[in-house]
Amino acid sequence: MSNLFWLSDAQMARLQPFFPKSRGKPRVDDRRVLSGIIFINRNGLRWRDSPKD
């Protein structure tokens, strides 16, 4: 599934300080969420039209 990520390890390392800290609930994978947002914006899709992966 790593081929679905739009951000490299170096880019994620630069963004890491801006993510909120986990407080109680376990956090979802930030890279997966950001990749989904980038995919939607680049392709001009609606969230419901995005792929499940």
N, C-alpha and C positions, 0 to 999 in steps of 0.2 A: 504494500500500500504506500510505500514511501515515494513512488513515482507520482502520486497524486498531490504532493506538497509543492506549493509555488515558492516557498521561501527556503533558502539554504540554511545550514547550521550557523554560518557567520551572521546572516541577517537576523535569525532568531536570537542569537546572543546579544545583538545590539538592541533588540526590542524587549528583552527579558526584564530590565529594570522598570518598565512601564506597566507590566501586568500586575493586577491586584494580588495581594497575598491571600492564601486560602484560610478561611475562618470557619472551621467546623466541617462543611461539606467538601468532599474531594472535588477538585477542579477537573474540567474536561481538558483534553489536549489543546493547548493554545495554538499550536501550529496547524492543527486540523481546522479550527474555527477561522483563523486568519486566511488559510488557503481557500476555504469556502467563500469568504467575503470577497477575496480577490477574484475568484472564478466568476461569481455573480456580477461583479462590477465590470470585468473585462468583456464578458459575453452579453451583457445587457439583458440578463434573464431575471425572472421573478424567483423568489425563494422556492415556491412550490414546483418550479420547473428544473430545479437543480438536481444533479444525480445524488443518489442516496449515499454514495461513498464520499 
